[in-house]
Amino acid sequence: MSGGNTGNSRLVYTSDAGRVEEERPAAEPPAGDGIVRVSRTKAGRKGKTVTLVTGLPHGDLEAVAKELKRLCGSGGAVKDGVVELQGDHRDRVVLALSGRYRVKPAGG
């Protein structure tokens, strides 16, 4: 076996120093463009209108969802990194978030 490290193998143990710790690359932030998008949809909700807020940082999801539900006076939830608010509140949400994030209304 050759002494160099090939693309298919990695050194796990050596008799010279014992176990070798593997270097792992630093965690990268999620791929995104940094824009918070606010849209409205009825798809898959039995005709009920829902406002969707996507692109928020994961650390802010719960706090922003709570604030927006209180501001709009409606229910909602956080599902798969998306804040869902019951009803059409796009204009109100865009105004509320425009001070902290780059916000764009999306959809029709």
Buried (B, 14 or more C-beta within 10 A) or exposed (E): EEEEEEEEEEEEEEEEEEEEEEEEEEEEEEEEEEEBBBBBBEEEEEEEEBBBBBBBBEEBBEEBBEBBBEBBEBEBEBEEEBBBBBBBBBEBBBEBBEEEBEBBEBEE
